[in-house]
């Protein structure tokens, strides 16, 4: 994390990763109608846990992504704890996905793959 950007993480499956790759590693895809929020997480440990425990059993593969977002922009979203000490995530309303994507700095990177 720098003063200007904050590192966030996202566990994804192969289909979501394909959409991110097609954007040049610059944008996350729009949410599906049954997905009212986008949930980036605040640490790699939590993203890894979700990938291993949920994505791999459900899809056979999972990826952990890291990306930087403008810190000032992120202040509009509350960080919510949804379990243990590392289970912190942002709840970004689906209708703000395009705006959120516009505040990603640099490229989204794959930091881990699990099968």
Secondary structure, 3 states (H helix, E strand, C coil): CCCCEEEEEEEECHHHHHHHHHCCCCCCCCCCCCCCEECCECCHHHHHHHHHHHHHHHHCCEEEEEEEEEHHHHCCCCEEECCCCCCEEECEEHHHHHHHHHCEEEEEEEEEEEC
